[in-house]
Amino acid sequence: MRDGVIAAIGAGKPPAATRTTDATGSYILPGVVDGQTHAGSCRGLPGIESTTRSAIAGGITTIVDMPYDNPAPLNNQERLAAKIEAIETSAHCDVALYATVMPGQGIDDIAPLVEGGVVAFKISSFESSPTRFPRITADQTHAIFAALSGTDIPLGLHNEDQEMVRAGIAAARSAGREGIAAHSDSRPIAAELAASAAFLELGAASGAHAHLVHFSTARGFQLTEQYRALGHRATGETCVHYLVLDPQEHGPALGARMKVNPPIRPNARDGLWQEILDGRVAFVSSDHSSWPIDNKNAASIFDAGAGVPGLETLLPAFFTEAARRGLDAPRLTAAQLSERPARFFGLWPRKGALRIGADADIVIFTPGEHVWDSAHAHDALNWSPFDGHRFAGRVTKTYLRGDLAWDGSAIVNTPGRGAYVRRGDTCWFH
């Protein structure tokens, strides 16, 4: 590593160096590119510091952060500038950014945000908040797609049909079903797929890149594949909690601590792993949400907040589950957590691989049983649905652009060492 990039890779006697690291017995992996985080959902832009601190401890050297910051989302140049300033002041790892468009905003701000380097846009078909996480109507979605159609920028969707979900919640409540077992039924797979299909059709009509940000079942990926096979730009991702957790197995103990939207589905894990092996999953992300545990403390699952922390468990949870299934865990981890998201967001070849000329973002992952205890997390949240899980290894070192940032027990870089990463020229569909 020299001047922040990988200068040489080889075998045999190494060249002279000012410092060396012996990683015998460990895997040397490219830094993880986490394609979906929510650093500012609770604490606003100051949340970037604790989120990126946790990322570095988890082997994540670049986060792709969602636009739904508290109290207002990233939807114009002014907010982009404010977020870049916060990154340059507070971030421990590199940060790429999603932007969004608010209801009734129009499309005039889209081109300046693209010029400003954002890697993607995101909207929602379900309204969690009228000001911070609103629903965008079909006509406005079509206009956004049209504005992006001449670019390589994806438009992502939180994919749930609002009317179906609200009806499902009302039916569950009226039947007295208030626990985690009712969560998936109240937000049925049909609601997820209906919203996704409508979105994919709007993207196809515009010739733009339609991306579904979290499929919870295999059927979603089969749907996107049908559009891709017809020549349309269509992709989907999933999150590590969908690959590891099941409400029937983990729900009784975890309750609201495993509540995410769309829900974690019963008996969905095998199908999702098969989609990964078949190449239909664009990449796997954490969907890290920076909500404190108090947000989960409610008598009814429908009153508890959605979202889970996940930055320090993304890599070990994915690796462990892949290994448990007898798969090539190191290669799948490097592909799904590093190379594929880097390519998707236009960060390749600078990010996502151990190759000459790439940023020296490197993770040393050491095999061996490791029981996760979120009391030791670095995210200022200190809770996790993965508490007590036995992982097949842990991150023992993280390098950001050649500098040691995590030594296996402490963060050793400083806030502001991370940088804003603009989208480059490469594209998923080129």
Long-range contacts (C-beta under 8 A, 24 or more apart in sequence): 1-360, 1-362, 1-399, 1-402, 2-402, 3-402, 4-359, 4-360, 4-401, 4-402, 4-403, 5-357, 5-358, 5-359, 5-360, 5-401, 5-402, 6-354, 6-355, 6-356, 6-357, 6-358, 6-359, 6-360, 7-356, 8-356, 9-354, 9-355, 9-356, 21-364, 21-397, 23-364, 23-397, 25-366, 25-367, 26-364, 26-365, 26-366, 26-367, 26-396, 27-330, 27-364, 27-365, 27-366, 27-367, 27-393, 28-354, 28-362, 28-363, 28-364, 29-59, 29-315, 29-330, 29-333, 29-334, 29-338, 29-354, 29-362, 29-363, 29-364, 29-365, 30-334, 30-338, 30-339, 30-351, 30-352, 30-353, 30-354, 30-358, 30-361, 30-362, 30-363, 31-59, 31-60, 31-61, 31-62, 31-338, 31-351, 31-359, 31-361, 31-362, 31-363, 31-398, 31-399, 31-400, 32-58, 32-59, 32-60, 32-61, 32-62, 32-314, 32-315, 32-337, 32-338, 32-363, 33-60, 33-61, 33-62, 33-63, 33-64, 33-337, 33-338, 33-341, 33-342, 33-345, 33-347, 33-351, 33-352, 34-60, 34-62, 34-63, 34-64, 34-285, 34-286, 34-288, 34-311, 34-314, 34-337, 34-341, 35-64, 35-237, 35-283, 35-285, 35-341, 35-344, 35-345, 36-64, 36-66, 36-213, 36-214, 36-237, 36-239, 36-285, 36-286, 36-287, 36-288, 37-63, 37-64, 37-65, 37-66, 37-285, 37-286, 37-287, 37-288, 37-311, 38-65, 38-66, 38-68, 38-287, 38-288, 38-289, 38-290, 38-307, 39-63, 39-65, 39-69, 39-95, 39-288, 39-290, 40-65, 40-68, 40-69, 40-70, 40-83, 40-290, 41-66, 41-68, 41-69, 41-70, 41-289, 41-290, 41-291, 41-307, 42-70, 42-290, 42-291, 42-292, 42-295, 43-70, 43-290, 44-69, 44-70, 44-71, 45-69, 45-82, 45-83, 45-86, 45-90, 46-86, 46-90, 47-290, 48-83, 48-86, 48-87, 48-90, 48-91, 48-95, 49-90, 49-91, 49-92, 49-415, 50-290, 50-378, 50-379, 50-380, 50-381, 51-288, 51-290, 51-311, 51-379, 52-90, 52-91, 52-92, 52-93, 52-95, 52-418, 53-92, 53-378, 53-379, 53-411, 54-288, 54-309, 54-311, 54-312, 54-377, 54-378, 54-379, 55-92, 55-93, 55-311, 56-92, 56-93, 56-378, 56-398, 56-400, 56-405, 56-406, 56-411, 56-413, 57-311, 57-312, 57-377, 57-378, 57-395, 57-398, 57-406, 57-411, 58-311, 58-312, 58-313, 58-314, 58-315, 58-316, 58-395, 59-315, 59-363, 59-365, 59-395, 59-398, 59-406, 60-93, 60-286, 60-311, 60-314, 60-315, 61-93, 61-94, 61-351, 61-359, 61-361, 61-363, 61-398, 61-399, 61-400, 61-405, 62-93, 62-94, 62-95, 62-96, 62-342, 62-347, 62-351, 62-361, 62-421, 63-93, 63-94, 63-95, 63-96, 63-288, 63-311, 64-95, 64-96, 64-97, 64-98, 64-119, 64-120, 64-285, 64-341, 64-345, 65-95, 65-96, 65-97, 65-98, 66-98, 66-122, 67-97, 67-98, 67-99, 67-100, 67-121, 67-122, 68-100, 68-122, 68-132, 68-133, 69-132, 70-132, 71-131, 71-132, 72-131, 72-132, 73-100, 73-102, 73-132, 73-133, 74-98, 74-99, 74-100, 74-118, 75-99, 75-100, 75-101, 75-102, 75-105, 75-109, 76-109, 76-112, 76-113, 77-109, 77-112, 77-113, 77-116, 80-113, 80-116, 80-118, 84-420, 87-418, 87-419, 87-420, 88-416, 88-419, 88-420, 89-415, 89-416, 90-415, 90-416, 91-415, 91-416, 91-417, 91-418, 91-419, 92-400, 92-405, 92-411, 92-413, 92-414, 92-415, 92-417, 92-418, 93-400, 93-405, 93-418, 94-351, 94-359, 94-361, 94-400, 94-401, 94-418, 94-419, 94-420, 94-421, 95-418, 95-419, 95-420, 95-421, 96-345, 96-347, 96-420, 96-421, 96-422, 96-423, 97-420, 98-122, 98-156, 101-136, 101-140, 101-144, 102-134, 103-134, 103-135, 103-136, 103-137, 103-140, 104-140, 106-143, 107-143, 107-144, 107-146, 107-147, 110-144, 110-147, 110-148, 111-147, 114-148, 114-151, 114-153, 116-422, 117-420, 117-421, 117-422, 117-423, 118-153, 118-423, 119-153, 119-345, 119-346, 119-347, 119-422, 119-423, 120-153, 120-154, 120-155, 120-156, 120-211, 120-345, 121-148, 121-153, 121-154, 121-155, 121-156, 122-155, 122-156, 122-157, 122-158, 122-213, 123-155, 123-156, 123-157, 123-158, 124-157, 124-158, 125-157, 125-158, 125-159, 125-160, 125-161, 125-162, 125-195, 125-198, 125-199, 126-158, 126-160, 126-161, 126-162, 126-165, 126-195, 126-261, 127-162, 128-261, 128-306, 133-158, 135-162, 138-198, 138-202, 141-199, 141-202, 142-202, 142-205, 142-206, 145-202, 145-203, 145-205, 145-206, 145-208, 145-210, 146-206, 146-208, 148-206, 148-208, 148-209, 149-206, 149-207, 149-208, 152-209, 152-346, 152-423, 152-427, 152-428, 152-429, 152-430, 153-209, 153-423, 154-209, 154-210, 154-211, 154-233, 154-235, 154-344, 154-428, 155-203, 155-208, 155-209, 155-210, 155-211, 156-211, 156-212, 156-213, 157-195, 157-196, 157-199, 157-210, 157-211, 157-212, 157-213, 158-213, 158-214, 158-261, 159-192, 159-195, 159-196, 159-199, 159-212, 159-213, 159-214, 159-215, 159-220, 159-262, 160-187, 160-191, 160-192, 160-195, 160-261, 160-262, 161-190, 161-191, 161-192, 161-194, 161-195, 164-188, 164-190, 164-191, 164-194, 165-191, 169-302, 172-302, 173-300, 173-302, 178-299, 178-300, 178-301, 178-302, 179-251, 179-255, 179-301, 180-247, 180-251, 180-252, 180-254, 180-255, 180-256, 180-258, 180-259, 180-301, 181-247, 181-248, 181-251, 182-301, 183-247, 183-259, 183-263, 183-301, 184-247, 184-263, 184-264, 184-265, 184-266, 186-302, 187-261, 187-262, 187-263, 189-216, 189-217, 189-219, 189-265, 191-262, 192-216, 192-217, 192-220, 192-262, 193-219, 193-220, 193-223, 196-220, 196-223, 196-224, 196-236, 197-223, 200-224, 200-227, 200-232, 200-234, 203-227, 203-232, 203-233, 203-234, 204-230, 204-232, 204-234, 207-232, 207-233, 208-233, 209-233, 209-234, 209-235, 209-428, 209-429, 210-234, 210-235, 211-235, 211-236, 211-237, 211-282, 212-236, 212-237, 213-237, 213-287, 214-238, 214-239, 214-242, 214-260, 214-262, 214-285, 214-287, 215-242, 215-262, 215-272, 216-242, 216-262, 216-263, 216-264, 216-265, 216-268, 216-272, 217-265, 217-268, 217-271, 217-272, 218-268, 218-271, 218-272, 218-274, 218-275, 219-271, 221-275, 221-280, 221-281, 222-275, 222-280, 224-280, 225-280, 233-428, 233-429, 235-282, 235-344, 235-428, 236-280, 236-281, 236-282, 237-281, 237-282, 237-283, 237-284, 237-285, 238-272, 238-275, 238-281, 238-284, 238-285, 239-284, 239-285, 239-286, 239-287, 239-310, 240-284, 240-285, 240-286, 240-310, 240-313, 240-314, 240-317, 240-318, 241-287, 241-308, 241-310, 241-385, 242-268, 242-269, 242-272, 243-269, 243-272, 243-273, 243-284, 243-317, 243-318, 243-321, 244-269, 244-317, 244-318, 244-321, 244-386, 244-389, 245-385, 250-385, 254-385, 255-296, 255-301, 256-296, 256-297, 256-298, 256-301, 256-304, 256-305, 257-293, 257-296, 257-308, 257-383, 257-384, 257-385, 258-308, 258-385, 259-296, 259-301, 259-304, 259-305, 259-306, 259-307, 259-308, 260-287, 260-289, 260-306, 260-307, 260-308, 261-306, 261-307, 273-321, 273-325, 273-327, 276-332, 276-336, 277-327, 281-336, 282-340, 282-341, 282-344, 282-428, 283-336, 283-337, 283-340, 283-341, 283-344, 284-314, 284-318, 284-336, 284-337, 285-314, 285-341, 286-310, 286-311, 286-313, 286-314, 288-314, 288-379, 290-379, 290-381, 291-381, 292-381, 292-383, 293-381, 293-382, 293-383, 308-384, 308-385, 309-374, 309-377, 309-379, 309-381, 309-383, 309-384, 310-384, 310-386, 311-379, 312-372, 312-377, 312-378, 312-379, 312-395, 313-372, 313-384, 313-386, 313-389, 313-391, 315-363, 315-365, 315-395, 316-365, 316-370, 316-372, 316-391, 316-392, 316-393, 316-394, 316-395, 317-386, 317-389, 317-391, 319-365, 319-391, 319-392, 319-393, 320-389, 320-390, 320-391, 320-392, 320-393, 323-392, 324-392, 329-392, 333-365, 343-426, 343-428, 344-428, 345-423, 346-423, 346-424, 346-425, 346-426, 346-427, 347-421, 347-423, 347-424, 347-426, 348-424, 348-426, 349-426, 350-421, 350-424, 351-421, 359-401, 360-399, 360-401, 360-402, 361-399, 361-400, 361-401, 362-397, 362-398, 362-399, 363-395, 363-397, 363-398, 363-399, 364-395, 364-396, 364-397, 364-398, 365-393, 365-394, 365-395, 365-396, 366-393, 366-394, 366-395, 366-396, 367-392, 367-393, 368-392, 368-393, 368-394, 370-394, 378-411
